[in-house]
Amino acid sequence: MNIQPYKIAILAMGGEGGGVLADWIVQLGESSGFVAQTTSVPGVAQRTGATIYYVELFDQRQSTNLNHLPVLSLMPMPGDVDIVLASELMEAGRAVVRGLVTPKRTTLIASTHRVYAMTEKSHMGDGRVDASQLLNESSKMAKRFIGFDMEKVAQENQSVISAVLFGSLAASKTLPFTKEQFEETIRRGGVGVVQSIKAFTQSYGLSQQPTVQISSKGIDAKVETFNLPSLTGLHPKIKSLIERIHHTFPAQSHEILLHGLRRLVDYQDPEYAHVYLDRLNGIKKLIGPQDSHLISEAARHLALWMTYEDTARVAGLKIQASRFDRVRQEAQVQRDQLVLINEYMHPRVQEIAETLPSLLGRMILSSKILTSLLGALTSKGRVIQTSSVRGFLMLSLVAFAKHWRRTTLRFKSENAMIEHWLDLMATFAPMDPAKTLEWVKCQTLVKGYGDTHERGVKNFNLIYALVKNNLKISAAEMKELRTAALADEKGTSLSAVLLKYRDIN
């Protein structure tokens, strides 16, 4: 009789307890008389890859040859895995792509929340993978799929996702062990037992429900009616901004406009938010209040552009109280524990000059001596500990530069591009809403900082020059230009499309 081992693959990111989960499974098997083996293939940093843990459990009690230990595999093979445990939906997708999940054999247990990969974040456009497609393909390719927002369960119980996955594994009945044996394995670990058992128990119950529970984060958000907040107790300047939204813009655009206001006020001040509404009101008068979708899109992209990322903005975000709270929550820090946060800062000469008043910034960039001197001083990045008083004060000083932001070289250059963008929008709006919308979306080209920003500015200016000199370009053609600009970093696709239009003209 050929007795096969149970073959289990675990795909998890660093800090999620994938190694602990693998150890639990090994201890569970060994305590029940199984021969167990675990190996791991580490991924790389910054979320471009996950660690794959592989466990095989062999029930030697059922073997007729008790004189020899079984030979177990060191890594999972496509089409030869019984159980796949994935800490996040993208990891489930990766398991499917690698052939570890098969319809006739594999039970797939995965969290349906999303943690965006570096390739998604660094994409020049919207590089996010369609979560619904990931979910559908994962469900279709597995013999059985158990999925819900396991990150939420872990957070609710102040535990880690490994305990939640362990609970789902127990509920799946794919291994010949009782729930009590699973729980005893956690207790033997002796660390975070109470929280882990709570997360395990909740997960065990959720995993027995017949349908897949989909996290609304990044998949299907529930659409609700939005109402502007109460004005009671608000600062008069904030109250004035909200009243402007209520009296000036269509109700369908109020939610996105309120998000824009919050962003603008946090970025600069209420007066800057009034400039934002002034610009949008000018567009609204040209297209009419009935086109709420176009107003909302213009509001969203304008808010993003007017809050571009300069050194003051980056420094301010790093010292926000909400960021410290988020770090403590994600690291599951206890009250009696200290947290040290180190930030790597490496601003370029260009970025430093753009943070200064425009006259001084231009003087630095036009002087080889000054740029060389400043470059030598900043050639190496430095680590700043924002959790220390000294580090916090250093970044606070940089963040304070927002108070002279309107005089800076970067502000003037960004503002000039915004005005060009708005001028063409005003040209298109009265006659072609579809083309106006495509032009609005061209704002996505200009984002980030450093090389990413320079590349985006170059592409935007190339498209702006072409469109301004050829106002008859259609909405479809403008979309083609924008798509080409976002296709690759070297600009090969955009150059080809621009050449085509130049040849036509």
GUDREN-96452 format. One line per field, with one value per residue (C-alpha): x, y, z. Coordinates in steps of 0.02 Angstrom, whole numbers, plus 50000, padded with zeros to 5 digits. Layout:
N
px = [X;...]
py = [Y;...]
pz = [Z;...]
This chain:
505
px = [50000;50074;50047;50069;50114;50004;50082;50055;50120;50112;50135;50159;50249;50375;50302;50142;50197;50218;50362;50260;50116;50235;50306;50131;50087;50249;50221;50040;50097;50241;50136;50017;50150;50179;50348;50358;50474;50473;50576;50565;50615;50631;50568;50646;50611;50484;50340;50403;50398;50335;50419;50356;50352;50328;50274;50253;50169;50187;50082;50211;50084;49997;50157;50199;50384;50426;50613;50645;50596;50507;50597;50505;50517;50602;50488;50312;50289;50153;50001;50063;50000;49853;49834;49887;49878;49894;49905;49834;49735;49883;49979;49834;49846;50032;50002;49876;49997;50135;50021;50016;49826;49731;49543;49550;49661;49699;49608;49650;49635;49667;49632;49535;49613;49742;49917;49976;50139;50283;50251;50073;50130;50274;50174;50169;49979;49852;49945;49826;49775;49588;49547;49383;49475;49601;49459;49365;49517;49572;49399;49387;49557;49540;49449;49387;49412;49397;49417;49372;49460;49580;49680;49524;49499;49681;49668;49505;49589;49758;49838;49928;49858;49947;49826;49679;49747;49776;49593;49535;49650;49570;49395;49434;49453;49589;49708;49665;49674;49539;49506;49569;49736;49754;49718;49839;49976;49950;49955;50119;50196;50175;50177;50021;49915;49757;49750;49797;49661;49531;49582;49588;49412;49334;49417;49360;49179;49192;49275;49127;49009;48960;49003;49163;49163;49239;49332;49266;49445;49495;49356;49175;49145;48966;48887;48803;48716;48835;48785;48893;48946;48863;48932;48908;49069;49177;49307;49228;49351;49312;49127;49140;49221;49087;48949;49028;49019;48837;48780;48891;48914;48796;48759;48836;49007;49000;49091;49242;49247;49249;49395;49482;49454;49526;49679;49705;49684;49802;49926;49924;49780;49596;49641;49726;49566;49466;49581;49538;49351;49374;49457;49324;49184;49257;49252;49076;49012;49078;49011;48854;48807;48719;48883;48924;49040;49155;49152;49196;49339;49407;49393;49487;49630;49646;49658;49796;49893;49878;49947;50102;50238;50380;50504;50393;50246;50348;50421;50249;50174;50313;50282;50092;50020;49909;50065;50141;49976;49968;50146;50107;49947;50027;50172;50048;50148;50097;50079;50242;50344;50447;50446;50594;50555;50699;50671;50793;50804;50901;50840;50925;50997;50849;50724;50816;50825;50640;50597;50681;50610;50611;50748;50867;50820;50857;51022;51076;51024;51109;51274;51390;51487;51333;51257;51422;51443;51265;51279;51434;51345;51193;51274;51241;51070;51048;50940;50832;50747;50579;50533;50672;50657;50803;50739;50561;50619;50727;50580;50465;50582;50577;50387;50377;50438;50257;50228;50332;50280;50190;50356;50455;50522;50425;50260;50281;50322;50179;50058;50105;50068;49903;49853;49896;49792;49645;49655;49639;49501;49407;49432;49362;49225;49089;49096;49161;49136;49216;49375;49374;49368;49515;49614;49571;49644;49809;49846;49895;50055;50124;50152;50281;50454;50630;50648;50464;50409;50534;50477;50294;50322;50414;50275;50139;50226;50247;50062;50010;50111;50036;49856;49869;49929;49799;49636;49543;49619;49479;49445;49504;49665;49698;49672;49796;49925;49899;49904;50066;50145;50106;50162;50348;50479;50590;50451;50466;50278;50241;50377;50301;50126;50190;50285;50126;50033;50175;50179;49990;50004]
py = [50000;50167;50292;50471;50616;50768;50907;51085;51249;51413;51579;51725;51891;51937;51974;51876;51722;51603;51518;51501;51425;51299;51255;51232;51110;51013;51006;50953;50809;50752;50752;50633;50510;50581;50608;50793;50901;51087;51194;51374;51474;51657;51795;51966;52128;52265;52149;52091;51912;51804;51666;51493;51371;51189;51053;50866;50754;50566;50447;50311;50214;50162;50111;49925;49964;50031;50001;50153;50334;50406;50519;50685;50823;50989;51099;51099;51038;51096;50982;50892;50995;50951;51113;51292;51426;51605;51757;51876;51867;51904;51761;51646;51706;51672;51495;51469;51536;51420;51271;51232;51241;51110;51080;50894;50899;51063;51147;51332;51434;51620;51790;51900;52065;52148;52212;52295;52230;52345;52314;52379;52531;52578;52560;52721;52713;52616;52453;52371;52193;52166;52086;52015;51922;51856;51793;51713;51624;51563;51494;51411;51327;51251;51092;51188;51372;51448;51636;51789;51943;51856;52015;52092;51940;51948;52134;52112;51984;52072;51921;51878;51804;51637;51596;51636;51525;51387;51399;51385;51236;51149;51188;51121;50943;50910;50845;50697;50797;50863;51044;51010;50948;51108;51214;51115;51149;51336;51319;51224;51372;51477;51648;51754;51603;51694;51805;51663;51549;51687;51717;51529;51503;51646;51587;51408;51467;51581;51445;51330;51453;51394;51551;51646;51808;51948;52091;52258;52324;52333;52219;52271;52424;52451;52605;52714;52882;53021;53170;53320;53327;53437;53614;53625;53663;53678;53814;53960;53939;53753;53788;53913;53784;53653;53780;53823;53640;53628;53784;53775;53595;53450;53330;53181;53265;53315;53164;53178;53366;53344;53223;53353;53489;53382;53347;53529;53599;53468;53502;53691;53793;53840;53979;53853;53748;53900;53913;53731;53768;53925;53822;53688;53816;53887;53715;53682;53841;53781;53602;53634;53556;53409;53321;53273;53131;53250;53372;53233;53172;53348;53373;53212;53244;53428;53386;53261;53383;53529;53418;53361;53274;53393;53372;53467;53353;53193;53252;53304;53134;53044;53137;53131;53056;52941;52865;52824;52747;52644;52579;52527;52442;52348;52293;52245;52341;52316;52461;52423;52410;52544;52572;52639;52704;52737;52835;52834;53007;53046;53207;53257;53428;53462;53425;53532;53679;53663;53677;53848;54015;54016;54147;54053;53885;53943;54018;53851;53749;53870;53867;53719;53764;53770;53611;53518;53579;53535;53369;53323;53362;53257;53119;52992;52967;52967;52874;52981;52904;52993;52908;53007;53190;53241;53151;53212;53392;53378;53320;53446;53584;53516;53500;53682;53732;53716;53891;53966;53835;53962;54051;53896;53847;53684;53771;53890;53751;53639;53784;53829;53651;53652;53813;53737;53585;53692;53803;53655;53584;53748;53739;53564;53571;53668;53559;53384;53311;53144;53228;53338;53183;53104;53265;53271;53096;53155;53222;53044;53070;53194;53114;53064;53140;53114;53020;52970;53152;53210;53074;53117;53303;53268;53156;53279;53424;53322;53277;53454;53529;53408;53431;53620;53628;53504;53537;53418;53265;53150;53074;52903;52977;53069;52908;52823;52957;52941;52751;52755;52876;52756;52600;52605;52708;52739;52825;52709;52686;52871;52916;52797;52871;53050;53010;52941;53103;53210;53108;53131;53318]
pz = [50000;49945;50087;50031;50147;50171;50068;50129;50054;50151;50061;50180;50193;50326;50496;50468;50563;50416;50504;50663;50564;50483;50654;50726;50587;50615;50804;50775;50665;50773;50932;50842;50784;50610;50529;50485;50383;50346;50229;50173;50019;50070;49958;49940;50033;49997;49954;49783;49842;49984;50081;50035;50180;50136;50257;50230;50360;50343;50448;50480;50584;50422;50334;50317;50311;50484;50467;50358;50375;50222;50100;50100;49971;50006;49903;49829;49653;49532;49537;49692;49840;49953;50050;50009;50145;50081;50194;50064;49902;49788;49868;49826;49647;49643;49706;49565;49434;49498;49478;49664;49665;49564;49547;49583;49736;49824;49967;49957;50117;50090;50162;50040;50095;49983;50020;49862;49788;49745;49561;49587;49686;49571;49410;49310;49300;49400;49419;49540;49498;49487;49656;49593;49455;49581;49689;49547;49475;49647;49683;49512;49518;49692;49738;49890;49932;50106;50104;50208;50277;50395;50428;50506;50619;50673;50714;50809;50921;50932;50854;50692;50533;50561;50703;50589;50450;50578;50630;50449;50423;50573;50509;50335;50405;50277;50410;50526;50687;50804;50846;51022;50953;50853;51006;51114;50986;51008;51197;51192;51100;51257;51168;51141;51182;51235;51081;50963;51033;51014;50832;50800;50871;50773;50614;50645;50650;50498;50395;50415;50330;50156;50057;50028;50126;50023;50104;50042;50046;49865;49799;49812;49919;49975;49897;50025;50021;50072;50175;50214;50397;50525;50533;50721;50814;50658;50636;50537;50393;50377;50393;50251;50138;50171;50141;49973;49923;49976;49883;49729;49674;49633;49775;49682;49692;49876;49945;49832;49858;50047;50032;49924;50054;50193;50088;50038;50214;50286;50148;50159;50235;50210;50089;49975;49983;49925;49773;49739;49743;49637;49501;49506;49502;49342;49262;49327;49244;49076;49081;49184;49352;49269;49227;49407;49353;49258;49404;49525;49416;49396;49584;49621;49500;49544;49730;49693;49587;49708;49847;49753;49852;49898;50039;50161;50122;50140;50306;50370;50330;50422;50586;50589;50748;50645;50565;50734;50788;50628;50651;50830;50775;50630;50739;50877;51006;51187;51309;51398;51237;51150;50963;50865;50689;50570;50409;50264;50187;50028;49945;49782;49745;49630;49768;49894;49774;49732;49918;49928;49869;49679;49659;49775;49700;49522;49579;49652;49500;49379;49475;49448;49605;49716;49644;49663;49843;49889;49798;49897;50060;50014;49910;50046;50122;50309;50431;50544;50695;50699;50862;50948;51000;50889;50735;50761;50777;50620;50514;50597;50538;50360;50368;50427;50254;50195;50263;50122;49994;49884;49854;49808;49639;49641;49679;49533;49410;49469;49470;49291;49233;49327;49239;49069;49115;49169;49013;48896;49005;48986;48798;48782;48915;48821;48665;48707;48882;48830;48772;48927;49038;48947;48967;49152;49171;49098;49272;49319;49221;49348;49517;49646;49659;49593;49429;49430;49436;49305;49185;49214;49186;49024;48959;49011;48923;48764;48760;48808;48665;48539;48598;48610;48430;48371;48463;48347;48429;48483;48655;48594;48525;48688;48784;48668;48709;48896;48891;48791;48915;49057;48963;48998;49090;48939;48842;48692;48671;48686;48562;48435;48457;48449;48291;48213;48247;48182;48021;48001;48023]
